[in-house]
Amino acid sequence: MSYQSSAFEYMKNKALTDRSKSMASLDLLLLNAVGIGDHSTGDLYKSLDEALDMLVDAEDRLDVLGGLAEYYEEGPPNRGNPPF
């Protein structure tokens, strides 16, 4: 496996892991009241915000990686102008 392939695989797997982690947090906070425990509503909102931010970031990274994969696989017509 080339360095480029390994690097892309790492970045994609990290984003997929973060997406799974954020979904697990949201499921716990939204669907299972036991996951909230004795925390204040402020703690709940902070946890919800953190999980949503992680999900949005992971989805954004997956979108960018999709564009970068095409950019590098197709051999860009003008190196130096990535697709973002």
A tleap script that builds the chain and sets N, CA, C and O, in Angstrom:
source leaprc.protein.ff14SB
mol = sequence {
  NMET SER TYR GLN SER SER ALA PHE GLU TYR
  MET LYS ASN LYS ALA LEU THR ASP ARG SER
  LYS SER MET ALA SER LEU ASP LEU LEU LEU
  LEU ASN ALA VAL GLY ILE GLY ASP HIE SER
  THR GLY ASP LEU TYR LYS SER LEU ASP GLU
  ALA LEU ASP MET LEU VAL ASP ALA GLU ASP
  ARG LEU ASP VAL LEU GLY GLY LEU ALA GLU
  TYR TYR GLU GLU GLY PRO PRO ASN ARG GLY
  ASN PRO PRO CPHE
}
set mol.1.N position { 0.857 -1.175 0.000 }
set mol.1.CA position { 0.000 0.000 0.000 }
set mol.1.C position { 0.901 1.236 0.000 }
set mol.1.O position { 1.875 1.304 0.750 }
set mol.2.N position { 0.573 2.191 -0.832 }
set mol.2.CA position { 1.371 3.406 -0.932 }
set mol.2.C position { 1.107 4.325 0.259 }
set mol.2.O position { 0.119 4.182 0.979 }
set mol.3.N position { 2.018 5.265 0.436 }
set mol.3.CA position { 1.842 6.257 1.496 }
set mol.3.C position { 0.545 7.024 1.289 }
set mol.3.O position { -0.204 7.252 2.239 }
set mol.4.N position { 0.275 7.426 0.040 }
set mol.4.CA position { -0.935 8.192 -0.272 }
set mol.4.C position { -2.182 7.395 0.103 }
set mol.4.O position { -3.107 7.934 0.711 }
set mol.5.N position { -2.206 6.118 -0.257 }
set mol.5.CA position { -3.362 5.271 0.074 }
set mol.5.C position { -3.522 5.123 1.577 }
set mol.5.O position { -4.635 5.184 2.099 }
set mol.6.N position { -2.422 4.931 2.265 }
set mol.6.CA position { -2.470 4.791 3.721 }
set mol.6.C position { -2.967 6.066 4.383 }
set mol.6.O position { -3.766 6.019 5.318 }
set mol.7.N position { -2.492 7.205 3.896 }
set mol.7.CA position { -2.898 8.483 4.473 }
set mol.7.C position { -4.386 8.733 4.249 }
set mol.7.O position { -5.087 9.154 5.169 }
set mol.8.N position { -4.875 8.477 3.033 }
set mol.8.CA position { -6.300 8.655 2.759 }
set mol.8.C position { -7.137 7.693 3.593 }
set mol.8.O position { -8.187 8.071 4.113 }
set mol.9.N position { -6.682 6.466 3.719 }
set mol.9.CA position { -7.423 5.481 4.513 }
set mol.9.C position { -7.514 5.928 5.965 }
set mol.9.O position { -8.567 5.816 6.592 }
set mol.10.N position { -6.398 6.438 6.497 }
set mol.10.CA position { -6.401 6.931 7.873 }
set mol.10.C position { -7.416 8.066 8.039 }
set mol.10.O position { -8.231 8.042 8.961 }
set mol.11.N position { -7.365 9.063 7.141 }
set mol.11.CA position { -8.254 10.216 7.264 }
set mol.11.C position { -9.718 9.809 7.140 }
set mol.11.O position { -10.568 10.315 7.872 }
set mol.12.N position { -10.009 8.907 6.225 }
set mol.12.CA position { -11.391 8.449 6.058 }
set mol.12.C position { -11.853 7.664 7.290 }
set mol.12.O position { -12.955 7.885 7.791 }
set mol.13.N position { -11.018 6.757 7.772 }
set mol.13.CA position { -11.386 5.962 8.949 }
set mol.13.C position { -11.572 6.839 10.186 }
set mol.13.O position { -12.457 6.574 11.000 }
set mol.14.N position { -10.751 7.877 10.336 }
set mol.14.CA position { -10.883 8.797 11.472 }
set mol.14.C position { -12.221 9.524 11.394 }
set mol.14.O position { -12.913 9.663 12.403 }
set mol.15.N position { -12.588 9.988 10.200 }
set mol.15.CA position { -13.870 10.682 10.038 }
set mol.15.C position { -15.043 9.731 10.283 }
set mol.15.O position { -16.026 10.115 10.916 }
set mol.16.N position { -14.949 8.500 9.791 }
set mol.16.CA position { -16.008 7.514 10.017 }
set mol.16.C position { -16.142 7.182 11.506 }
set mol.16.O position { -17.250 7.025 12.019 }
set mol.17.N position { -15.009 7.080 12.185 }
set mol.17.CA position { -15.023 6.809 13.627 }
set mol.17.C position { -15.660 7.957 14.380 }
set mol.17.O position { -16.470 7.739 15.281 }
set mol.18.N position { -15.298 9.188 14.016 }
set mol.18.CA position { -15.885 10.352 14.683 }
set mol.18.C position { -17.389 10.431 14.422 }
set mol.18.O position { -18.156 10.813 15.306 }
set mol.19.N position { -17.811 10.066 13.200 }
set mol.19.CA position { -19.246 10.070 12.898 }
set mol.19.C position { -19.965 9.040 13.772 }
set mol.19.O position { -21.018 9.338 14.336 }
set mol.20.N position { -19.411 7.844 13.888 }
set mol.20.CA position { -20.021 6.803 14.730 }
set mol.20.C position { -20.061 7.219 16.198 }
set mol.20.O position { -21.048 6.995 16.898 }
set mol.21.N position { -18.978 7.823 16.641 }
set mol.21.CA position { -18.889 8.276 18.030 }
set mol.21.C position { -19.954 9.341 18.318 }
set mol.21.O position { -20.616 9.299 19.355 }
set mol.22.N position { -20.113 10.291 17.396 }
set mol.22.CA position { -21.099 11.342 17.615 }
set mol.22.C position { -22.521 10.784 17.572 }
set mol.22.O position { -23.373 11.216 18.348 }
set mol.23.N position { -22.789 9.837 16.682 }
set mol.23.CA position { -24.124 9.239 16.608 }
set mol.23.C position { -24.436 8.453 17.886 }
set mol.23.O position { -25.565 8.482 18.376 }
set mol.24.N position { -23.445 7.762 18.414 }
set mol.24.CA position { -23.648 7.032 19.669 }
set mol.24.C position { -23.976 8.011 20.797 }
set mol.24.O position { -24.853 7.748 21.621 }
set mol.25.N position { -23.267 9.138 20.828 }
set mol.25.CA position { -23.540 10.142 21.857 }
set mol.25.C position { -24.941 10.720 21.707 }
set mol.25.O position { -25.671 10.855 22.689 }
set mol.26.N position { -25.315 11.060 20.479 }
set mol.26.CA position { -26.652 11.616 20.255 }
set mol.26.C position { -27.734 10.599 20.604 }
set mol.26.O position { -28.741 10.958 21.214 }
set mol.27.N position { -27.541 9.341 20.228 }
set mol.27.CA position { -28.509 8.300 20.591 }
set mol.27.C position { -28.655 8.193 22.104 }
set mol.27.O position { -29.765 8.104 22.629 }
set mol.28.N position { -27.535 8.203 22.788 }
set mol.28.CA position { -27.566 8.089 24.246 }
set mol.28.C position { -28.280 9.280 24.866 }
set mol.28.O position { -29.104 9.116 25.765 }
set mol.29.N position { -27.964 10.479 24.385 }
set mol.29.CA position { -28.549 11.684 24.970 }
set mol.29.C position { -30.017 11.887 24.599 }
set mol.29.O position { -30.798 12.386 25.409 }
set mol.30.N position { -30.394 11.502 23.381 }
set mol.30.CA position { -31.756 11.765 22.914 }
set mol.30.C position { -32.730 10.609 23.144 }
set mol.30.O position { -33.926 10.831 23.330 }
set mol.31.N position { -32.225 9.394 23.130 }
set mol.31.CA position { -33.115 8.234 23.188 }
set mol.31.C position { -33.081 7.475 24.507 }
set mol.31.O position { -33.937 6.627 24.758 }
set mol.32.N position { -32.108 7.771 25.341 }
set mol.32.CA position { -31.951 7.007 26.564 }
set mol.32.C position { -31.693 7.973 27.716 }
set mol.32.O position { -30.560 8.400 27.935 }
set mol.33.N position { -32.737 8.311 28.440 }
set mol.33.CA position { -32.613 9.290 29.524 }
set mol.33.C position { -31.581 8.886 30.565 }
set mol.33.O position { -31.057 9.746 31.273 }
set mol.34.N position { -31.281 7.610 30.672 }
set mol.34.CA position { -30.273 7.146 31.624 }
set mol.34.C position { -28.915 7.751 31.288 }
set mol.34.O position { -28.092 7.969 32.176 }
set mol.35.N position { -28.686 8.020 30.021 }
set mol.35.CA position { -27.406 8.581 29.602 }
set mol.35.C position { -27.185 9.988 30.100 }
set mol.35.O position { -26.050 10.465 30.115 }
set mol.36.N position { -28.243 10.664 30.508 }
set mol.36.CA position { -28.118 12.039 30.969 }
set mol.36.C position { -27.686 12.078 32.428 }
set mol.36.O position { -26.909 12.951 32.816 }
set mol.37.N position { -28.164 11.168 33.225 }
set mol.37.CA position { -27.767 11.094 34.624 }
set mol.37.C position { -28.213 12.299 35.423 }
set mol.37.O position { -29.293 12.840 35.183 }
set mol.38.N position { -27.395 12.725 36.373 }
set mol.38.CA position { -27.735 13.833 37.268 }
set mol.38.C position { -27.180 15.163 36.795 }
set mol.38.O position { -27.033 16.085 37.597 }
set mol.39.N position { -26.874 15.286 35.536 }
set mol.39.CA position { -26.295 16.518 35.013 }
set mol.39.C position { -27.357 17.598 34.868 }
set mol.39.O position { -28.545 17.312 34.719 }
set mol.40.N position { -26.902 18.840 34.916 }
set mol.40.CA position { -27.824 19.957 34.720 }
set mol.40.C position { -28.199 20.067 33.248 }
set mol.40.O position { -27.587 19.430 32.391 }
set mol.41.N position { -29.214 20.883 32.966 }
set mol.41.CA position { -29.588 21.083 31.570 }
set mol.41.C position { -28.453 21.745 30.808 }
set mol.41.O position { -28.302 21.517 29.607 }
set mol.42.N position { -27.651 22.562 31.486 }
set mol.42.CA position { -26.490 23.173 30.841 }
set mol.42.C position { -25.515 22.120 30.351 }
set mol.42.O position { -24.971 22.233 29.253 }
set mol.43.N position { -25.293 21.095 31.164 }
set mol.43.CA position { -24.420 19.993 30.760 }
set mol.43.C position { -25.011 19.235 29.581 }
set mol.43.O position { -24.291 18.826 28.670 }
set mol.44.N position { -26.330 19.050 29.604 }
set mol.44.CA position { -26.995 18.354 28.514 }
set mol.44.C position { -26.811 19.123 27.211 }
set mol.44.O position { -26.441 18.540 26.192 }
set mol.45.N position { -27.070 20.434 27.240 }
set mol.45.CA position { -26.929 21.236 26.029 }
set mol.45.C position { -25.492 21.228 25.521 }
set mol.45.O position { -25.251 21.151 24.316 }
set mol.46.N position { -24.555 21.307 26.432 }
set mol.46.CA position { -23.136 21.281 26.041 }
set mol.46.C position { -22.803 19.946 25.370 }
set mol.46.O position { -22.113 19.917 24.352 }
set mol.47.N position { -23.288 18.853 25.936 }
set mol.47.CA position { -23.033 17.530 25.370 }
set mol.47.C position { -23.694 17.375 24.003 }
set mol.47.O position { -23.101 16.809 23.085 }
set mol.48.N position { -24.925 17.879 23.868 }
set mol.48.CA position { -25.612 17.824 22.578 }
set mol.48.C position { -24.858 18.638 21.524 }
set mol.48.O position { -24.675 18.188 20.393 }
set mol.49.N position { -24.427 19.835 21.906 }
set mol.49.CA position { -23.679 20.691 20.981 }
set mol.49.C position { -22.375 20.028 20.543 }
set mol.49.O position { -22.021 20.062 19.364 }
set mol.50.N position { -21.673 19.432 21.482 }
set mol.50.CA position { -20.407 18.772 21.160 }
set mol.50.C position { -20.623 17.600 20.202 }
set mol.50.O position { -19.863 17.424 19.249 }
set mol.51.N position { -21.657 16.804 20.456 }
set mol.51.CA position { -21.930 15.653 19.593 }
set mol.51.C position { -22.325 16.115 18.190 }
set mol.51.O position { -21.877 15.542 17.197 }
set mol.52.N position { -23.161 17.146 18.111 }
set mol.52.CA position { -23.567 17.663 16.801 }
set mol.52.C position { -22.384 18.280 16.057 }
set mol.52.O position { -22.232 18.070 14.853 }
set mol.53.N position { -21.556 19.030 16.757 }
set mol.53.CA position { -20.365 19.618 16.126 }
set mol.53.C position { -19.448 18.529 15.574 }
set mol.53.O position { -18.913 18.667 14.474 }
set mol.54.N position { -19.264 17.455 16.326 }
set mol.54.CA position { -18.417 16.363 15.868 }
set mol.54.C position { -19.019 15.688 14.637 }
set mol.54.O position { -18.295 15.326 13.711 }
set mol.55.N position { -20.336 15.521 14.627 }
set mol.55.CA position { -21.004 14.908 13.483 }
set mol.55.C position { -20.849 15.777 12.233 }
set mol.55.O position { -20.511 15.274 11.162 }
set mol.56.N position { -21.093 17.065 12.372 }
set mol.56.CA position { -20.970 17.976 11.231 }
set mol.56.C position { -19.536 17.992 10.714 }
set mol.56.O position { -19.312 17.962 9.504 }
set mol.57.N position { -18.576 18.038 11.611 }
set mol.57.CA position { -17.169 18.037 11.219 }
set mol.57.C position { -16.808 16.751 10.482 }
set mol.57.O position { -16.124 16.791 9.459 }
set mol.58.N position { -17.261 15.620 10.994 }
set mol.58.CA position { -16.954 14.329 10.357 }
set mol.58.C position { -17.574 14.253 8.964 }
set mol.58.O position { -16.924 13.806 8.019 }
set mol.59.N position { -18.820 14.685 8.833 }
set mol.59.CA position { -19.485 14.662 7.526 }
set mol.59.C position { -18.774 15.590 6.542 }
set mol.59.O position { -18.598 15.243 5.374 }
set mol.60.N position { -18.369 16.762 7.013 }
set mol.60.CA position { -17.632 17.696 6.158 }
set mol.60.C position { -16.304 17.092 5.700 }
set mol.60.O position { -15.933 17.209 4.532 }
set mol.61.N position { -15.598 16.454 6.613 }
set mol.61.CA position { -14.316 15.841 6.252 }
set mol.61.C position { -14.511 14.724 5.235 }
set mol.61.O position { -13.709 14.580 4.311 }
set mol.62.N position { -15.576 13.927 5.397 }
set mol.62.CA position { -15.845 12.862 4.426 }
set mol.62.C position { -16.149 13.440 3.042 }
set mol.62.O position { -15.713 12.888 2.031 }
set mol.63.N position { -16.891 14.541 2.992 }
set mol.63.CA position { -17.177 15.194 1.716 }
set mol.63.C position { -15.891 15.695 1.056 }
set mol.63.O position { -15.678 15.482 -0.137 }
set mol.64.N position { -15.051 16.352 1.824 }
set mol.64.CA position { -13.791 16.875 1.288 }
set mol.64.C position { -12.893 15.737 0.827 }
set mol.64.O position { -12.266 15.827 -0.229 }
set mol.65.N position { -12.827 14.673 1.611 }
set mol.65.CA position { -11.993 13.535 1.222 }
set mol.65.C position { -12.482 12.902 -0.073 }
set mol.65.O position { -11.676 12.451 -0.886 }
set mol.66.N position { -13.789 12.864 -0.269 }
set mol.66.CA position { -14.326 12.348 -1.528 }
set mol.66.C position { -13.836 13.170 -2.709 }
set mol.66.O position { -13.446 12.614 -3.735 }
set mol.67.N position { -13.853 14.482 -2.572 }
set mol.67.CA position { -13.359 15.355 -3.628 }
set mol.67.C position { -11.864 15.226 -3.838 }
set mol.67.O position { -11.383 15.242 -4.971 }
set mol.68.N position { -11.133 15.097 -2.745 }
set mol.68.CA position { -9.682 14.947 -2.864 }
set mol.68.C position { -9.312 13.628 -3.522 }
set mol.68.O position { -8.362 13.573 -4.303 }
set mol.69.N position { -10.040 12.581 -3.223 }
set mol.69.CA position { -9.745 11.276 -3.827 }
set mol.69.C position { -9.891 11.371 -5.344 }
set mol.69.O position { -9.035 10.892 -6.088 }
set mol.70.N position { -10.975 11.988 -5.792 }
set mol.70.CA position { -11.160 12.165 -7.240 }
set mol.70.C position { -10.058 13.039 -7.825 }
set mol.70.O position { -9.540 12.746 -8.902 }
set mol.71.N position { -9.701 14.096 -7.133 }
set mol.71.CA position { -8.676 15.030 -7.574 }
set mol.71.C position { -7.342 14.322 -7.796 }
set mol.71.O position { -6.678 14.539 -8.810 }
set mol.72.N position { -6.958 13.483 -6.851 }
set mol.72.CA position { -5.661 12.812 -6.961 }
set mol.72.C position { -5.719 11.595 -7.876 }
set mol.72.O position { -4.735 11.289 -8.550 }
set mol.73.N position { -6.848 10.898 -7.915 }
set mol.73.CA position { -6.953 9.705 -8.760 }
set mol.73.C position { -7.014 10.063 -10.243 }
set mol.73.O position { -6.444 9.357 -11.075 }
set mol.74.N position { -7.702 11.156 -10.578 }
set mol.74.CA position { -7.870 11.528 -11.975 }
set mol.74.C position { -6.684 12.312 -12.513 }
set mol.74.O position { -6.614 12.564 -13.716 }
set mol.75.N position { -5.762 12.697 -11.666 }
set mol.75.CA position { -4.646 13.504 -12.124 }
set mol.75.C position { -5.139 14.894 -12.485 }
set mol.75.O position { -5.579 15.122 -13.612 }
set mol.76.N position { -5.071 15.799 -11.571 }
set mol.76.CA position { -5.639 17.130 -11.765 }
set mol.76.C position { -5.023 17.845 -12.963 }
set mol.76.O position { -3.817 17.753 -13.193 }
set mol.77.N position { -5.843 18.549 -13.718 }
set mol.77.CA position { -5.332 19.262 -14.874 }
set mol.77.C position { -4.375 20.389 -14.499 }
set mol.77.O position { -3.471 20.725 -15.264 }
set mol.78.N position { -4.577 20.967 -13.320 }
set mol.78.CA position { -3.739 22.072 -12.882 }
set mol.78.C position { -3.406 21.875 -11.397 }
set mol.78.O position { -4.149 22.329 -10.527 }
set mol.79.N position { -2.314 21.214 -11.120 }
set mol.79.CA position { -1.902 21.003 -9.724 }
set mol.79.C position { -1.875 22.339 -9.003 }
set mol.79.O position { -1.497 23.357 -9.582 }
set mol.80.N position { -2.263 22.334 -7.775 }
set mol.80.CA position { -2.257 23.557 -6.995 }
set mol.80.C position { -3.646 24.156 -6.840 }
set mol.80.O position { -3.814 25.112 -6.083 }
set mol.81.N position { -4.633 23.629 -7.526 }
set mol.81.CA position { -6.002 24.112 -7.386 }
set mol.81.C position { -6.902 22.967 -6.951 }
set mol.81.O position { -7.644 22.416 -7.764 }
set mol.82.N position { -6.842 22.602 -5.665 }
set mol.82.CA position { -7.687 21.517 -5.185 }
set mol.82.C position { -9.166 21.861 -5.310 }
set mol.82.O position { -9.514 23.021 -5.526 }
set mol.83.N position { -10.037 20.867 -5.176 }
set mol.83.CA position { -11.462 21.043 -5.462 }
set mol.83.C position { -12.243 21.760 -4.361 }
set mol.83.O position { -13.469 21.654 -4.330 }
set mol.84.N position { -11.596 22.466 -3.479 }
set mol.84.CA position { -12.336 23.159 -2.431 }
set mol.84.C position { -11.928 24.606 -2.341 }
set mol.84.O position { -12.453 25.345 -1.507 }
savepdb mol mol.pdb
quit
